[in-house]
Amino acid sequence: MEELGWGAITLAIMKQFLPVWIALVVTFVASIRYKRRLGLYGKLFDSTIGMIGFAIVMFWVFTALFSDLVVTHDVLAQISQMKNKLPGTPTPDGMGWYLLGGDHLGRDVFSRVVEGSRVVIQIAPVATLFAFMVGVTLGLPAGYYGGRLDTGLSFLANLILAFPVILLFYLLVTPEIVETGLPQYLAIILFLFPIVFLLVLVNSRFYVVPEFRNKVMIAIAVIGGYLYLSLVGEVGTKVAVLPNSLDLIHVPGNILIVFVSVVFVNSPTVFRIVRGITLDIKTRDYVSAAQTRGERPWYIMLWEILPNARGPLIVDFCLRIGYTTILLGTLGFFGLGLSPESPDWGSTINAGRKLLTIAPHPAIVPALALMSLVLGLNLLADGLREESLKD
């Protein structure tokens, strides 16, 4: 088998991404066809910047979803003859090519970059969502009630934000801190907030229908409690609540540590944003009207203030996923949290930089992937901001 030129490499890569292209086309056709019925998401397709950003982000989302169909080789398989080989080099067995070359251990760079997208897509959005749950649950009452509650929560938020982010990450994921069980204890606290948020949301909305409210709240408490115990506990760790046969959510310890660290670092910033928006919106006439009607405080916060803060929060959510992606890349680059053989982009960049002058492709390819995803998220946020201002 002969080496591939750049034209053949490009065509081969395009062919490997065929499931992703099909999913993108279907998504865009359906979204544009029904955009007038899809609210702010539909209006996004009136913004060129927003559409470009959405396309880039969804490209990597679909790449993560269809990674098993896109990869050409096992991401952990090492072929000694393929160490630092150039893009388009055929494998010794003649069964294929390393489309984007080999790394310092003879692993396929293309497959590792594709598989690395799964690591990012699994952690960044969900961790950001959990951080928003914490920030919203604490930021709304802090801004609405004010007083000592606001002072105390704001002090805690500022205390966390006073630490440099990278230093805080480093402290949370170092082996000495991990051995104390601190990340898991943080998980016990932080992962309660989504359940608390849903319970308060349902209670405030259906307070006048107690029979239905109680049924829904019991369902949330039972299902959410089970998922919570399954998520925070892991057999063989300091926090093992459920037996292995009942523990359906198995999160590797290193992934849980990174996840908790991201939530812990992002929550104070979200808290400050929500608090600031609440301080502004609570002076509006429709909030005063709800107070005059005798609505309960949590109803006003969740059903009057929060919906009117959705524009800035959605934009910040997209931007914060980008920040989280960079943080994950930084952690991987410094070899913290994730396992050394992980195909995440930060670890791949770190491994490739050591031979950058000899073989630049193992570091450049994941760096471009990381850059493109963050760029897409920023463009998507700009498009959402533009359309939310028109709303």
N, C-alpha and C positions, 0 to 999 in steps of 0.2 A: 504494500500500500504506500502511496506517495503522500508527501506532506500537502496540506491544503493551503491554497492562497487565501488572501483576505476576502475575496469575493465568495469563494466556496465556503469559507468559515461563516460569513454573514448569512448565506443561504441556509446553511446547516442549523445555525442558531435560530433563525426565523422558523424553520421547520419544527424544531424542538418546542418552540413556544406556541405551536398551533392551538392547543387547548386554551391557552391564555387569550390569544387573538379572538377566538370564537366567543369566549365568555365576554370579552370587552365589547365586541360588536353587538351581541345580544343585549347587554346592559344598556348601551348607548341608544340603540334603536327603541327599546322598550321605554327608557326614561324620556327620550325626546318625544315619543308618541303620546305619552300620558303626562307630560311635564306640568300641564295646567291643573292637574289633580293632585300633585305631589307636594304642594306647599313650597317651603323654602328650598327643599332639595330640587324640585322641578325648576324653580327660578334660577338655580345654579347654572342651568344650561343656556341661559340668556347671557352669561358672562363668558367671554373667550378665555380669560385667565382662569376662571373657575373650572371650565371644562378641561383645560390642559392639565391643571393640577389634579383634578379628579381622575383623569385618564392615567396619569403617572402613578397615583396612589393605588388605583384599582389594578393596574398592571402587576404591582408587587403583591397585592392581596391575592389575586388569582394565581400568581406564581407560587405563593405559599400553599394555596389550596390544592394546586395541581402539581406540586413539586415532584411527586412520585412518577408522574408521566413525563416531566420535563428533563429530569436528570439523566445523564448518559452513563454514569458509573457510580459505584458505591462511594459515598463521601469519605469513608474511613479506609478504603482499600489503598494500599501503598504498592506502587510498582517502582522498584529501585531504578530501572532503566529510564523512567520518566521524570526523574528529579530535575526541576527547573527547565524542563523542555519548553520550547516556544509553542505558541498557539498553532493548532493544526497538525501537531505531530501525531502520527498513528501509533497505537499501542503495539507492544511486541507480539501479542497474540494475533494481530491483524483483525481484531473484532470491532474496531472503531477508532476514534480519534479523541485526543484531549483538545476540545475545541478552543479553549482559552489557555492551554498549556498546563504544565504540572508545577506543583509547589516544591518546597525544599525536601518534602518527604515522599514525593512521587504521587501525590493525590491530585485528582482532577479539579482544577480551579473552577471551571464552569459549574460542575455539580455542587461544589461547596458553596458557591455564591447563591445558587438557586435554593439550596437547603437552608442557607443562612437567613433567607427571607422569612422562613417559617418561624425561626427563633424570634425575630423582631416582631412579626405580626401576632404571635402568640402572647408576647409579654407587653409590648408598648401600649396598645389600645386598652387592654383589660386593666393594666396597672393604672393608666390615666383615668379610666372610669372609676376605679376604686378611690383614687385620690379625689376625684370630683365628689363622690358620695360623702367622703369625710369633710371636705371643704364646704359643701353645701349644707350638710347637717349642722355644722358648727357656725358657719358664717351667717346664715339666716337669723338665728336667734341673737347672735352677737350684734348684728346691725339693727335688728328690730327693737330689742329690749334696751340695748346700751348698758350704761351703768357698770357695776362691778363685773357682771358676766362678760361684757365686752372687753373690759380692762384685763381681766384674767386670761381670756382666750387670746387676745391680741399679744399679751406678753409672752405666752407660750409659743405663738407663731413666730414672733420676732426673735425669740431665743433660738429656735431651730434655724431660722434664716440667717442668724448671725454667723453660723459655721459655714466655711467654704464648702460648696457642694461636693467637690471631688474628695476633700478630706473627710467629709461626713460619710460618703460612700465607702471610702477606704476603711474607715473605722468599723462600719457595719458588716463588711464582708470579710474582714481579716479572720483567719482561723481561730485566734484567741477569743475574739468576741463571739464567733459562731459557737464555740465550745461552751460558752456560758448559757446558751439558749436564748439570748436576747432577741435575735430576729424572730424566733417563733413566739416569744412573749409579745412582741410588737404585733405579730400577725393576729394573735388572739384578740387584741384591742382593735386594730384597724379593720379587720374583716367583719366585726360586729356592725359597723356603720351601715352597710347596704341593707341589712335586716332591719335595723332601727329606722332607717329612712323609709323603707316600704311600709313598715307598721304605722309610722306616724302619718304617712301619706294617705293610707287607706282609712285610718281612724278619723283624720280631719275631713276627708271627703264624704264618708258615709256615717258620720256621727249620729245623724238623725234617723238612720236605719240600722238600729243596733243588731237585729237578728242577722242581716246579711253581712254587716261589718264584722261581727264576731266570727262567722264562718271563714271569711277571707283572711282575717288576721290569724286564726288558728292554722289555716293552711300555710300561710307564709311562715309562721313560727316553726311548724313541724318540718316542712320541706327545706326552708332556709336554714334551720338549725342543723338538720342532717348534713346538708351540703357544707355548712360552716365547720362542723366537727370533722368531716371528711377532708376538708381543705387544709385546716390548720394542723391536724394531727397526722403523724406518719409513724408506722411501726418501727421501733428501733431508735426513736428520737426521744428527747426529753418530754415532748408533748405527744403522747400516743393515747387517744381517747377511745377510738373505735377499734375492734379487732380487725385483723387483716381481711377477713372474709366480708366485712361490711364496709370497709374503706374503699369506696369506688373511685375517688379522686386521688391518684397517686402523683404527687408533685415532687420531683427530685429535690433534695435538700438545697442544692446550689441554686436552682431556679427559684425556689421559694424565698431564699435570702435576697436575691436580686429583685424579685417582685416586691417584697416588703420594703426594701430600701428605696425603690422608686416611688412607692406610695407615700412613704414617710417623708421623703424630700419634697414631693410635689404638693402635698396636702396644705402646708401653711400658705403657699402662694395662692392656691385656689381659695382658701379661706379669706385671704385679704381682698381678693377680687370680689367674691360674693358679698362680703361685709360692706365694701365700698358701694356696690350697686344697690344693696338693700338700704343703706343710709340715704341714698338719693331717691329711690322709688317710694319709700314709705311716706314721703311728704306729698305724694301725688293725690289728686282729688279722688280717684277711684279707690284708693286705700282708705281714705277718710270715709268714703261712702260705705265701704264694707264694715268699718268699725262702727259707724252709725247704725247699720243694720243689726249689729250685735254678733257679728261673726267672730269665731274663736281665733286667737292669735296664730296658731299653726295653720289654720285654714287660710288666713290672709297671707302668711308667708309662702305657703306652697302653691296656692291657687290664684293669688292675685299678684304677688311680687315676683316669684320665680318664673312664671310664663313670660312676663314682660322683661325678664333679664336673659331670655334664651339666646338672643342674637349675639351679644358679647361673649356669653359662655360657650356657645358652639364654636365661635371663632377661636377662642382661647383653647378649647379642647383640641382642635386640629393642630394649633401651634405647639401645644404641650406634648402631643404625641411625637412631633418632630424633635422637641427637646429631649424627650425620653429616649428616642432612637439614638440621638447623639450620646446620651449618658450610657446607654447600653454598649454602644461602640467604644466609648472611653473605658468602661469597665473591662470589656473584652481585650482592649488594647493593652491594658496594664495587667491582664491575666488574673483579674479579681472576679470572684463569684462563679462564673461559668467554668465548666471543665476544660482542660487544655485541648482536648480533641474536638471541642465544639466547633461547628462550622460557622458560628456567628461572625459577622463581618469585622467586628473589632479584633477578635482573636486572629482572624485570617490576615488582616492588615499588619498586625504586630509580627506575625510569623514571616510575612513576606518582606517587611522593611529591612530585615537583617541582610538580605541579598539584593537590595534595591538597585545597586549599580550593575549587577550581573544579570539579574532576571527581574525586571520591574513589574511584569504582569501579575504575579501572585498578590501584590499589594495594591496595584492600581485598579484592578477590576472590582474588588469589594469596596474600595474607596469611592469609585464612581457610583456603585449601587447605593451606598449609604447617602452620598450626596444627592442622587436623583430622588430618593424617597423623601428626604427632608425638603428638597426643593418643591416636590409635588405637594407636600403638606402645607408649605408656606403659600404656594399659589392657590391651593384650595381654600385656605383661610382668607386670603385676599378676596377671592370670588364670593365667599359667604359673607364677608364683611360688606362688600359692595352691594349685594342683594338684600342683606338685612337692613341696611340703611334706607333702602327704597320701600321696605315693608311697612 
